[in-house]
Amino acid sequence: MLVRFKALLLYTIVLISVLACNPFAPGLDEISIDRNKLLGDRSTLTGFFSWFRNAYELRDSTLYGQIISNDFRFTFLDFSKNVETYWDRDVEMKTTHNMFRNVKQASLQWNNFVYADTSLSDTVASVERYFNITIIQDDQNIYRGTGSARLLLKRKAKGEPWRIAAWYDRSDF
């Protein structure tokens, strides 16, 4: 009886081991992924703009929110009224979240720098850069725009991630 019990126990253990093993499943990577290398290192201007592009193209407001400072201000010229209009971080995050949720695809291409001045401080940068943007809402509604974004970037200390404190939009979008 004891021999039968041991044989049954051994058979059960082997069966569980075989059933738990999936020969078609890939193995786990031992290497951890550095999201700064994947999405962009926000402590550099180049990495900051990569992160910005990736947040838009992934339509991820959580990623996007990480580059918007608490004292953020977005300004644009309302051509129809010929006045500058602005909003704060809360409106920016709500507007961007709704856009990301209601479009099929967003494509953002950063082009030439008009200027990038980091000479005054390690914690403040003034940058203007050209961009092309395409927003695909559905098959009939595709919006394309070009322009430049004049940004005031801030960070707490050298080596910390950049965040947008002010954005003056100079686009035709």
TIVO-2410 file (N, C-alpha, C; in nm, 3 decimals):
# residues 173
REC num residu      c1      c2      c3 atome chaine
REC   1      M   0.082  -0.118   0.000     N      A
REC   1      M   0.000   0.000   0.000    CA      A
REC   1      M   0.087   0.125   0.000     C      A
REC   2      L   0.191   0.127   0.082     N      A
REC   2      L   0.282   0.240   0.089    CA      A
REC   2      L   0.354   0.259  -0.045     C      A
REC   3      V   0.388   0.150  -0.111     N      A
REC   3      V   0.455   0.157  -0.241    CA      A
REC   3      V   0.360   0.219  -0.344     C      A
REC   4      R   0.234   0.177  -0.341     N      A
REC   4      R   0.135   0.232  -0.432    CA      A
REC   4      R   0.116   0.382  -0.408     C      A
REC   5      F   0.109   0.422  -0.281     N      A
REC   5      F   0.093   0.563  -0.247    CA      A
REC   5      F   0.212   0.644  -0.297     C      A
REC   6      K   0.335   0.592  -0.277     N      A
REC   6      K   0.455   0.662  -0.324    CA      A
REC   6      K   0.455   0.671  -0.476     C      A
REC   7      A   0.415   0.566  -0.544     N      A
REC   7      A   0.411   0.566  -0.690    CA      A
REC   7      A   0.306   0.665  -0.740     C      A
REC   8      L   0.190   0.668  -0.674     N      A
REC   8      L   0.085   0.762  -0.712    CA      A
REC   8      L   0.129   0.906  -0.687     C      A
REC   9      L   0.196   0.930  -0.574     N      A
REC   9      L   0.247   1.063  -0.542    CA      A
REC   9      L   0.353   1.106  -0.644     C      A
REC  10      L   0.444   1.017  -0.677     N      A
REC  10      L   0.547   1.048  -0.777    CA      A
REC  10      L   0.483   1.074  -0.914     C      A
REC  11      Y   0.385   0.993  -0.952     N      A
REC  11      Y   0.314   1.012  -1.078    CA      A
REC  11      Y   0.243   1.148  -1.080     C      A
REC  12      T   0.180   1.186  -0.971     N      A
REC  12      T   0.110   1.315  -0.961    CA      A
REC  12      T   0.208   1.431  -0.974     C      A
REC  13      I   0.322   1.422  -0.907     N      A
REC  13      I   0.423   1.528  -0.914    CA      A
REC  13      I   0.477   1.542  -1.055     C      A
REC  14      V   0.507   1.432  -1.121     N      A
REC  14      V   0.557   1.436  -1.258    CA      A
REC  14      V   0.450   1.492  -1.351     C      A
REC  15      L   0.326   1.452  -1.334     N      A
REC  15      L   0.217   1.500  -1.418    CA      A
REC  15      L   0.198   1.651  -1.401     C      A
REC  16      I   0.199   1.699  -1.279     N      A
REC  16      I   0.185   1.843  -1.253    CA      A
REC  16      I   0.303   1.918  -1.316     C      A
REC  17      S   0.423   1.866  -1.303     N      A
REC  17      S   0.540   1.932  -1.362    CA      A
REC  17      S   0.530   1.939  -1.513     C      A
REC  18      V   0.485   1.832  -1.575     N      A
REC  18      V   0.473   1.830  -1.720    CA      A
REC  18      V   0.362   1.925  -1.766     C      A
REC  19      L   0.251   1.926  -1.697     N      A
REC  19      L   0.140   2.013  -1.735    CA      A
REC  19      L   0.173   2.161  -1.713     C      A
REC  20      A   0.256   2.190  -1.614     N      A
REC  20      A   0.291   2.329  -1.584    CA      A
REC  20      A   0.397   2.383  -1.679     C      A
REC  21      C   0.463   2.297  -1.749     N      A
REC  21      C   0.569   2.339  -1.842    CA      A
REC  21      C   0.510   2.357  -1.981     C      A
REC  22      N   0.526   2.475  -2.037     N      A
REC  22      N   0.479   2.502  -2.172    CA      A
REC  22      N   0.602   2.515  -2.261     C      A
REC  23      P   0.630   2.417  -2.344     N      A
REC  23      P   0.751   2.422  -2.427    CA      A
REC  23      P   0.746   2.532  -2.533     C      A
REC  24      F   0.629   2.587  -2.559     N      A
REC  24      F   0.615   2.691  -2.660    CA      A
REC  24      F   0.625   2.832  -2.602     C      A
REC  25      A   0.622   2.843  -2.471     N      A
REC  25      A   0.630   2.975  -2.406    CA      A
REC  25      A   0.774   3.022  -2.405     C      A
REC  26      P   0.794   3.151  -2.434     N      A
REC  26      P   0.931   3.203  -2.427    CA      A
REC  26      P   0.979   3.211  -2.282     C      A
REC  27      G   1.108   3.201  -2.266     N      A
REC  27      G   1.165   3.212  -2.132    CA      A
REC  27      G   1.160   3.356  -2.084     C      A
REC  28      L   1.172   3.374  -1.955     N      A
REC  28      L   1.174   3.508  -1.898    CA      A
REC  28      L   1.311   3.571  -1.918     C      A
REC  29      D   1.311   3.699  -1.956     N      A
REC  29      D   1.437   3.771  -1.969    CA      A
REC  29      D   1.490   3.806  -1.831     C      A
REC  30      E   1.616   3.787  -1.814     N      A
REC  30      E   1.680   3.825  -1.689    CA      A
REC  30      E   1.719   3.973  -1.691     C      A
REC  31      I   1.713   4.035  -1.810     N      A
REC  31      I   1.755   4.173  -1.826    CA      A
REC  31      I   1.635   4.264  -1.801     C      A
REC  32      S   1.652   4.362  -1.715     N      A
REC  32      S   1.544   4.457  -1.693    CA      A
REC  32      S   1.552   4.567  -1.799     C      A
REC  33      I   1.438   4.621  -1.834     N      A
REC  33      I   1.431   4.722  -1.939    CA      A
REC  33      I   1.435   4.860  -1.874     C      A
REC  34      D   1.527   4.943  -1.920     N      A
REC  34      D   1.536   5.081  -1.874    CA      A
REC  34      D   1.440   5.163  -1.958     C      A
REC  35      R   1.332   5.214  -1.896     N      A
REC  35      R   1.232   5.286  -1.976    CA      A
REC  35      R   1.286   5.416  -2.033     C      A
REC  36      N   1.394   5.471  -1.974     N      A
REC  36      N   1.457   5.590  -2.033    CA      A
REC  36      N   1.518   5.557  -2.168     C      A
REC  37      K   1.574   5.438  -2.182     N      A
REC  37      K   1.629   5.398  -2.311    CA      A
REC  37      K   1.518   5.365  -2.410     C      A
REC  38      L   1.409   5.315  -2.359     N      A
REC  38      L   1.297   5.277  -2.444    CA      A
REC  38      L   1.214   5.398  -2.488     C      A
REC  39      L   1.182   5.486  -2.395     N      A
REC  39      L   1.092   5.599  -2.423    CA      A
REC  39      L   1.165   5.731  -2.443     C      A
REC  40      G   1.282   5.747  -2.385     N      A
REC  40      G   1.358   5.871  -2.392    CA      A
REC  40      G   1.403   5.914  -2.254     C      A
REC  41      D   1.526   5.957  -2.244     N      A
REC  41      D   1.582   6.004  -2.117    CA      A
REC  41      D   1.547   6.151  -2.100     C      A
REC  42      R   1.451   6.180  -2.015     N      A
REC  42      R   1.399   6.316  -2.001    CA      A
REC  42      R   1.498   6.412  -1.935     C      A
REC  43      S   1.613   6.362  -1.893     N      A
REC  43      S   1.713   6.453  -1.836    CA      A
REC  43      S   1.796   6.520  -1.945     C      A
REC  44      T   1.778   6.477  -2.070     N      A
REC  44      T   1.843   6.542  -2.184    CA      A
REC  44      T   1.734   6.599  -2.274     C      A
REC  45      L   1.768   6.702  -2.351     N      A
REC  45      L   1.668   6.761  -2.441    CA      A
REC  45      L   1.624   6.661  -2.548     C      A
REC  46      T   1.720   6.589  -2.603     N      A
REC  46      T   1.687   6.489  -2.706    CA      A
REC  46      T   1.594   6.383  -2.649     C      A
REC  47      G   1.627   6.333  -2.532     N      A
REC  47      G   1.544   6.232  -2.467    CA      A
REC  47      G   1.407   6.284  -2.428     C      A
REC  48      F   1.402   6.410  -2.384     N      A
REC  48      F   1.274   6.473  -2.351    CA      A
REC  48      F   1.181   6.472  -2.471     C      A
REC  49      F   1.233   6.513  -2.588     N      A
REC  49      F   1.149   6.518  -2.707    CA      A
REC  49      F   1.112   6.378  -2.756     C      A
REC  50      S   1.198   6.279  -2.734     N      A
REC  50      S   1.162   6.140  -2.766    CA      A
REC  50      S   1.046   6.094  -2.677     C      A
REC  51      W   1.055   6.125  -2.547     N      A
REC  51      W   0.948   6.088  -2.454    CA      A
REC  51      W   0.816   6.154  -2.496     C      A
REC  52      F   0.825   6.282  -2.531     N      A
REC  52      F   0.707   6.359  -2.575    CA      A
REC  52      F   0.644   6.289  -2.696     C      A
REC  53      R   0.725   6.258  -2.797     N      A
REC  53      R   0.674   6.191  -2.917    CA      A
REC  53      R   0.612   6.056  -2.882     C      A
REC  54      N   0.680   5.980  -2.798     N      A
REC  54      N   0.628   5.847  -2.762    CA      A
REC  54      N   0.497   5.856  -2.685     C      A
REC  55      A   0.484   5.954  -2.597     N      A
REC  55      A   0.358   5.972  -2.523    CA      A
REC  55      A   0.243   5.999  -2.621     C      A
REC  56      Y   0.269   6.083  -2.722     N      A
REC  56      Y   0.166   6.112  -2.823    CA      A
REC  56      Y   0.136   5.990  -2.908     C      A
REC  57      E   0.238   5.924  -2.957     N      A
REC  57      E   0.216   5.813  -3.049    CA      A
REC  57      E   0.156   5.692  -2.979     C      A
REC  58      L   0.187   5.674  -2.851     N      A
REC  58      L   0.125   5.567  -2.774    CA      A
REC  58      L  -0.012   5.610  -2.720     C      A
REC  59      R  -0.041   5.741  -2.732     N      A
REC  59      R  -0.165   5.800  -2.682    CA      A
REC  59      R  -0.182   5.767  -2.534     C      A
REC  60      D  -0.076   5.795  -2.459     N      A
REC  60      D  -0.070   5.760  -2.317    CA      A
REC  60      D  -0.062   5.887  -2.233     C      A
REC  61      S  -0.173   5.926  -2.173     N      A
REC  61      S  -0.176   6.049  -2.095    CA      A
REC  61      S  -0.096   6.036  -1.965     C      A
REC  62      T  -0.072   5.914  -1.918     N      A
REC  62      T   0.012   5.895  -1.800    CA      A
REC  62      T   0.157   5.932  -1.833     C      A
REC  63      L   0.205   5.889  -1.948     N      A
REC  63      L   0.340   5.928  -1.990    CA      A
REC  63      L   0.346   6.078  -2.016     C      A
REC  64      Y   0.244   6.129  -2.083     N      A
REC  64      Y   0.240   6.271  -2.117    CA      A
REC  64      Y   0.240   6.357  -1.990     C      A
REC  65      G   0.165   6.316  -1.890     N      A
REC  65      G   0.156   6.391  -1.766    CA      A
REC  65      G   0.289   6.405  -1.694     C      A
REC  66      Q   0.382   6.314  -1.721     N      A
REC  66      Q   0.514   6.319  -1.656    CA      A
REC  66      Q   0.603   6.430  -1.711     C      A
REC  67      I   0.565   6.489  -1.825     N      A
REC  67      I   0.646   6.599  -1.880    CA      A
REC  67      I   0.579   6.735  -1.864     C      A
REC  68      I   0.465   6.738  -1.798     N      A
REC  68      I   0.391   6.862  -1.777    CA      A
REC  68      I   0.406   6.903  -1.630     C      A
REC  69      S   0.461   7.022  -1.606     N      A
REC  69      S   0.483   7.065  -1.467    CA      A
REC  69      S   0.351   7.111  -1.404     C      A
REC  70      N   0.351   7.119  -1.273     N      A
REC  70      N   0.230   7.159  -1.200    CA      A
REC  70      N   0.188   7.303  -1.231     C      A
REC  71      D   0.286   7.389  -1.262     N      A
REC  71      D   0.255   7.530  -1.292    CA      A
REC  71      D   0.245   7.556  -1.443     C      A
REC  72      F   0.214   7.453  -1.519     N      A
REC  72      F   0.208   7.458  -1.665    CA      A
REC  72      F   0.108   7.563  -1.717     C      A
REC  73      R   0.147   7.622  -1.830     N      A
REC  73      R   0.057   7.716  -1.899    CA      A
REC  73      R   0.075   7.697  -2.050     C      A
REC  74      F  -0.035   7.667  -2.118     N      A
REC  74      F  -0.037   7.650  -2.264    CA      A
REC  74      F  -0.100   7.775  -2.324     C      A
REC  75      T  -0.034   7.833  -2.424     N      A
REC  75      T  -0.085   7.955  -2.489    CA      A
REC  75      T  -0.086   7.934  -2.640     C      A
REC  76      F  -0.193   7.983  -2.703     N      A
REC  76      F  -0.201   7.978  -2.849    CA      A
REC  76      F  -0.279   8.099  -2.897     C      A
REC  77      L  -0.262   8.131  -3.024     N      A
REC  77      L  -0.335   8.241  -3.085    CA      A
REC  77      L  -0.464   8.188  -3.145     C      A
REC  78      D  -0.576   8.238  -3.096     N      A
REC  78      D  -0.706   8.205  -3.153    CA      A
REC  78      D  -0.726   8.296  -3.274     C      A
REC  79      F  -0.703   8.239  -3.393     N      A
REC  79      F  -0.706   8.318  -3.516    CA      A
REC  79      F  -0.843   8.382  -3.540     C      A
REC  80      S  -0.949   8.312  -3.506     N      A
REC  80      S  -1.083   8.366  -3.534    CA      A
REC  80      S  -1.113   8.491  -3.452     C      A
REC  81      K  -1.059   8.498  -3.330     N      A
REC  81      K  -1.083   8.614  -3.244    CA      A
REC  81      K  -0.962   8.708  -3.238     C      A
REC  82      N  -0.851   8.662  -3.293     N      A
REC  82      N  -0.725   8.736  -3.292    CA      A
REC  82      N  -0.682   8.773  -3.150     C      A
REC  83      V  -0.693   8.676  -3.059     N      A
REC  83      V  -0.649   8.693  -2.921    CA      A
REC  83      V  -0.571   8.569  -2.877     C      A
REC  84      E  -0.480   8.589  -2.784     N      A
REC  84      E  -0.409   8.476  -2.726    CA      A
REC  84      E  -0.497   8.412  -2.619     C      A
REC  85      T  -0.506   8.282  -2.625     N      A
REC  85      T  -0.584   8.206  -2.530    CA      A
REC  85      T  -0.488   8.114  -2.455     C      A
REC  86      Y  -0.516   8.090  -2.328     N      A
REC  86      Y  -0.429   8.001  -2.252    CA      A
REC  86      Y  -0.511   7.913  -2.160     C      A
REC  87      W  -0.447   7.804  -2.115     N      A
REC  87      W  -0.506   7.719  -2.013    CA      A
REC  87      W  -0.397   7.659  -1.926     C      A
REC  88      D  -0.438   7.599  -1.815     N      A
REC  88      D  -0.344   7.545  -1.717    CA      A
REC  88      D  -0.327   7.394  -1.733     C      A
REC  89      R  -0.256   7.335  -1.639     N      A
REC  89      R  -0.226   7.192  -1.646    CA      A
REC  89      R  -0.352   7.106  -1.646     C      A
REC  90      D  -0.448   7.139  -1.562     N      A
REC  90      D  -0.569   7.057  -1.553    CA      A
REC  90      D  -0.643   7.051  -1.687     C      A
REC  91      V  -0.658   7.166  -1.751     N      A
REC  91      V  -0.726   7.169  -1.881    CA      A
REC  91      V  -0.641   7.096  -1.985     C      A
REC  92      E  -0.510   7.116  -1.981     N      A
REC  92      E  -0.421   7.047  -2.076    CA      A
REC  92      E  -0.434   6.896  -2.064     C      A
REC  93      M  -0.431   6.845  -1.941     N      A
REC  93      M  -0.438   6.701  -1.921    CA      A
REC  93      M  -0.575   6.646  -1.963     C      A
REC  94      K  -0.680   6.717  -1.931     N      A
REC  94      K  -0.814   6.671  -1.970    CA      A
REC  94      K  -0.829   6.674  -2.122     C      A
REC  95      T  -0.784   6.781  -2.185     N      A
REC  95      T  -0.794   6.795  -2.331    CA      A
REC  95      T  -0.712   6.686  -2.400     C      A
REC  96      T  -0.590   6.666  -2.355     N      A
REC  96      T  -0.503   6.565  -2.416    CA      A
REC  96      T  -0.556   6.425  -2.393     C      A
REC  97      H  -0.602   6.397  -2.273     N      A
REC  97      H  -0.661   6.265  -2.243    CA      A
REC  97      H  -0.779   6.236  -2.335     C      A
REC  98      N  -0.868   6.333  -2.351     N      A
REC  98      N  -0.984   6.315  -2.440    CA      A
REC  98      N  -0.942   6.295  -2.584     C      A
REC  99      M  -0.841   6.370  -2.628     N      A
REC  99      M  -0.793   6.353  -2.764    CA      A
REC  99      M  -0.736   6.211  -2.782     C      A
REC 100      F  -0.649   6.169  -2.690     N      A
REC 100      F  -0.590   6.036  -2.700    CA      A
REC 100      F  -0.697   5.927  -2.702     C      A
REC 101      R  -0.801   5.945  -2.624     N      A
REC 101      R  -0.906   5.845  -2.613    CA      A
REC 101      R  -0.993   5.839  -2.738     C      A
REC 102      N  -1.006   5.952  -2.808     N      A
REC 102      N  -1.101   5.960  -2.920    CA      A
REC 102      N  -1.037   5.954  -3.057     C      A
REC 103      V  -0.911   5.921  -3.067     N      A
REC 103      V  -0.848   5.910  -3.198    CA      A
REC 103      V  -0.791   5.769  -3.215     C      A
REC 104      K  -0.779   5.730  -3.342     N      A
REC 104      K  -0.721   5.600  -3.373    CA      A
REC 104      K  -0.569   5.604  -3.371     C      A
REC 105      Q  -0.513   5.720  -3.413     N      A
REC 105      Q  -0.369   5.728  -3.425    CA      A
REC 105      Q  -0.325   5.873  -3.413     C      A
REC 106      A  -0.209   5.891  -3.351     N      A
REC 106      A  -0.146   6.023  -3.344    CA      A
REC 106      A   0.001   6.006  -3.381     C      A
REC 107      S   0.048   6.093  -3.468     N      A
REC 107      S   0.187   6.087  -3.511    CA      A
REC 107      S   0.248   6.225  -3.493     C      A
REC 108      L   0.358   6.231  -3.420     N      A
REC 108      L   0.427   6.357  -3.393    CA      A
REC 108      L   0.572   6.343  -3.436     C      A
REC 109      Q   0.614   6.433  -3.524     N      A
REC 109      Q   0.753   6.432  -3.569    CA      A
REC 109      Q   0.816   6.565  -3.530     C      A
REC 110      W   0.920   6.557  -3.447     N      A
REC 110      W   0.995   6.677  -3.411    CA      A
REC 110      W   1.102   6.700  -3.516     C      A
REC 111      N   1.114   6.824  -3.564     N      A
REC 111      N   1.210   6.859  -3.667    CA      A
REC 111      N   1.318   6.950  -3.609     C      A
REC 112      N   1.366   7.043  -3.687     N      A
REC 112      N   1.478   7.129  -3.648    CA      A
REC 112      N   1.446   7.213  -3.525     C      A
REC 113      F   1.552   7.239  -3.448     N      A
REC 113      F   1.543   7.335  -3.339    CA      A
REC 113      F   1.553   7.475  -3.398     C      A
REC 114      V   1.467   7.566  -3.358     N      A
REC 114      V   1.483   7.707  -3.391    CA      A
REC 114      V   1.592   7.761  -3.298     C      A
REC 115      Y   1.580   7.726  -3.170     N      A
REC 115      Y   1.685   7.754  -3.071    CA      A
REC 115      Y   1.665   7.660  -2.953     C      A
REC 116      A   1.772   7.641  -2.880     N      A
REC 116      A   1.770   7.563  -2.756    CA      A
REC 116      A   1.873   7.626  -2.664     C      A
REC 117      D   1.826   7.703  -2.568     N      A
REC 117      D   1.916   7.777  -2.479    CA      A
REC 117      D   1.912   7.718  -2.340     C      A
REC 118      T   2.021   7.657  -2.301     N      A
REC 118      T   2.036   7.604  -2.166    CA      A
REC 118      T   2.153   7.673  -2.095     C      A
REC 119      S   2.201   7.781  -2.152     N      A
REC 119      S   2.322   7.845  -2.100    CA      A
REC 119      S   2.301   7.922  -1.971     C      A
REC 120      L   2.178   7.964  -1.942     N      A
REC 120      L   2.155   8.045  -1.824    CA      A
REC 120      L   2.153   7.964  -1.695     C      A
REC 121      S   2.110   7.839  -1.704     N      A
REC 121      S   2.091   7.761  -1.583    CA      A
REC 121      S   2.088   7.612  -1.616     C      A
REC 122      D   2.121   7.529  -1.517     N      A
REC 122      D   2.108   7.384  -1.533    CA      A
REC 122      D   1.964   7.339  -1.514     C      A
REC 123      T   1.879   7.429  -1.466     N      A
REC 123      T   1.742   7.390  -1.431    CA      A
REC 123      T   1.635   7.458  -1.516     C      A
REC 124      V   1.674   7.543  -1.609     N      A
REC 124      V   1.579   7.612  -1.696    CA      A
REC 124      V   1.632   7.607  -1.840     C      A
REC 125      A   1.545   7.575  -1.934     N      A
REC 125      A   1.582   7.575  -2.075    CA      A
REC 125      A   1.472   7.643  -2.155     C      A
REC 126      S   1.512   7.719  -2.253     N      A
REC 126      S   1.419   7.782  -2.344    CA      A
REC 126      S   1.442   7.719  -2.481     C      A
REC 127      V   1.338   7.659  -2.537     N      A
REC 127      V   1.351   7.580  -2.659    CA      A
REC 127      V   1.237   7.613  -2.753     C      A
REC 128      E   1.269   7.626  -2.881     N      A
REC 128      E   1.165   7.631  -2.984    CA      A
REC 128      E   1.203   7.529  -3.090     C      A
REC 129      R   1.105   7.449  -3.128     N      A
REC 129      R   1.132   7.340  -3.222    CA      A
REC 129      R   1.013   7.322  -3.316     C      A
REC 130      Y   1.045   7.300  -3.445     N      A
REC 130      Y   0.942   7.274  -3.545    CA      A
REC 130      Y   0.889   7.132  -3.530     C      A
REC 131      F   0.764   7.113  -3.571     N      A
REC 131      F   0.704   6.980  -3.566    CA      A
REC 131      F   0.602   6.962  -3.676     C      A
REC 132      N   0.574   6.836  -3.706     N      A
REC 132      N   0.462   6.794  -3.792    CA      A
REC 132      N   0.378   6.701  -3.707     C      A
REC 133      I   0.247   6.716  -3.718     N      A
REC 133      I   0.157   6.630  -3.641    CA      A
REC 133      I   0.045   6.582  -3.730     C      A
REC 134      T   0.007   6.456  -3.713     N      A
REC 134      T  -0.107   6.398  -3.784    CA      A
REC 134      T  -0.194   6.329  -3.680     C      A
REC 135      I  -0.322   6.362  -3.682     N      A
REC 135      I  -0.419   6.299  -3.593    CA      A
REC 135      I  -0.523   6.229  -3.680     C      A
REC 136      I  -0.539   6.100  -3.660     N      A
REC 136      I  -0.638   6.023  -3.736    CA      A
REC 136      I  -0.749   5.985  -3.640     C      A
REC 137      Q  -0.863   6.051  -3.660     N      A
REC 137      Q  -0.979   6.023  -3.576    CA      A
REC 137      Q  -1.052   5.899  -3.628     C      A
REC 138      D  -1.075   5.896  -3.757     N      A
REC 138      D  -1.134   5.781  -3.825    CA      A
REC 138      D  -1.094   5.792  -3.972     C      A
REC 139      D  -1.147   5.705  -4.056     N      A
REC 139      D  -1.106   5.704  -4.197    CA      A
REC 139      D  -1.139   5.833  -4.271     C      A
REC 140      Q  -1.240   5.906  -4.228     N      A
REC 140      Q  -1.278   6.029  -4.296    CA      A
REC 140      Q  -1.219   6.155  -4.233     C      A
REC 141      N  -1.174   6.147  -4.111     N      A
REC 141      N  -1.126   6.265  -4.038    CA      A
REC 141      N  -0.978   6.250  -4.001     C      A
REC 142      I  -0.896   6.306  -4.089     N      A
REC 142      I  -0.752   6.305  -4.069    CA      A
REC 142      I  -0.705   6.449  -4.067     C      A
REC 143      Y  -0.638   6.486  -3.958     N      A
REC 143      Y  -0.593   6.624  -3.940    CA      A
REC 143      Y  -0.440   6.628  -3.943     C      A
REC 144      R  -0.388   6.720  -4.023     N      A
REC 144      R  -0.243   6.737  -4.033    CA      A
REC 144      R  -0.209   6.882  -3.999     C      A
REC 145      G  -0.101   6.900  -3.926     N      A
REC 145      G  -0.059   7.035  -3.891    CA      A
REC 145      G   0.091   7.045  -3.884     C      A
REC 146      T   0.140   7.166  -3.899     N      A
REC 146      T   0.282   7.195  -3.883    CA      A
REC 146      T   0.295   7.320  -3.798     C      A
REC 147      G   0.412   7.342  -3.749     N      A
REC 147      G   0.435   7.463  -3.671    CA      A
REC 147      G   0.556   7.448  -3.583     C      A
REC 148      S   0.557   7.528  -3.479     N      A
REC 148      S   0.665   7.517  -3.381    CA      A
REC 148      S   0.606   7.531  -3.242     C      A
REC 149      A   0.676   7.471  -3.149     N      A
REC 149      A   0.640   7.482  -3.008    CA      A
REC 149      A   0.753   7.556  -2.939     C      A
REC 150      R   0.717   7.667  -2.876     N      A
REC 150      R   0.815   7.742  -2.797    CA      A
REC 150      R   0.791   7.701  -2.652     C      A
REC 151      L   0.890   7.634  -2.594     N      A
REC 151      L   0.875   7.573  -2.463    CA      A
REC 151      L   0.970   7.633  -2.360     C      A
REC 152      L   0.921   7.649  -2.240     N      A
REC 152      L   1.005   7.680  -2.125    CA      A
REC 152      L   1.008   7.552  -2.043     C      A
REC 153      L   1.126   7.493  -2.033     N      A
REC 153      L   1.142   7.368  -1.960    CA      A
REC 153      L   1.207   7.396  -1.826     C      A
REC 154      K   1.165   7.323  -1.724     N      A
REC 154      K   1.223   7.337  -1.591    CA      A
REC 154      K   1.249   7.199  -1.532     C      A
REC 155      R   1.342   7.197  -1.438     N      A
REC 155      R   1.367   7.076  -1.360    CA      A
REC 155      R   1.423   7.117  -1.225     C      A
REC 156      K   1.418   7.028  -1.128     N      A
REC 156      K   1.460   7.062  -0.993    CA      A
REC 156      K   1.612   7.076  -0.980     C      A
REC 157      A   1.685   6.991  -1.050     N      A
REC 157      A   1.832   6.994  -1.042    CA      A
REC 157      A   1.889   6.932  -1.169     C      A
REC 158      K   2.016   6.961  -1.196     N      A
REC 158      K   2.083   6.903  -1.312    CA      A
REC 158      K   2.075   6.751  -1.303     C      A
REC 159      G   2.041   6.688  -1.415     N      A
REC 159      G   2.027   6.543  -1.418    CA      A
REC 159      G   1.885   6.494  -1.392     C      A
REC 160      E   1.801   6.581  -1.340     N      A
REC 160      E   1.660   6.547  -1.318    CA      A
REC 160      E   1.584   6.558  -1.451     C      A
REC 161      P   1.464   6.502  -1.459     N      A
REC 161      P   1.387   6.510  -1.584    CA      A
REC 161      P   1.333   6.651  -1.610     C      A
REC 162      W   1.334   6.689  -1.738     N      A
REC 162      W   1.275   6.816  -1.781    CA      A
REC 162      W   1.123   6.804  -1.780     C      A
REC 163      R   1.055   6.915  -1.750     N      A
REC 163      R   0.910   6.925  -1.756    CA      A
REC 163      R   0.875   7.058  -1.822     C      A
REC 164      I   0.762   7.062  -1.891     N      A
REC 164      I   0.719   7.185  -1.957    CA      A
REC 164      I   0.647   7.274  -1.857     C      A
REC 165      A   0.699   7.395  -1.839     N      A
REC 165      A   0.634   7.494  -1.754    CA      A
REC 165      A   0.546   7.586  -1.839     C      A
REC 166      A   0.590   7.617  -1.960     N      A
REC 166      A   0.512   7.704  -2.049    CA      A
REC 166      A   0.530   7.655  -2.192     C      A
REC 167      W   0.420   7.660  -2.266     N      A
REC 167      W   0.421   7.618  -2.406    CA      A
REC 167      W   0.344   7.722  -2.484     C      A
REC 168      Y   0.413   7.788  -2.577     N      A
REC 168      Y   0.348   7.878  -2.669    CA      A
REC 168      Y   0.341   7.808  -2.803     C      A
REC 169      D   0.219   7.776  -2.845     N      A
REC 169      D   0.199   7.699  -2.967    CA      A
REC 169      D   0.194   7.793  -3.088     C      A
REC 170      R   0.281   7.765  -3.181     N      A
REC 170      R   0.287   7.844  -3.305    CA      A
REC 170      R   0.263   7.749  -3.422     C      A
REC 171      S   0.140   7.700  -3.430     N      A
REC 171      S   0.109   7.601  -3.535    CA      A
REC 171      S  -0.014   7.643  -3.613     C      A
REC 172      D  -0.036   7.571  -3.721     N      A
REC 172      D  -0.155   7.595  -3.803    CA      A
REC 172      D  -0.264   7.494  -3.772     C      A
REC 173      F  -0.251   7.427  -3.663     N      A
REC 173      F  -0.343   7.319  -3.625    CA      A
REC 173      F  -0.460   7.371  -3.546     C      A
***
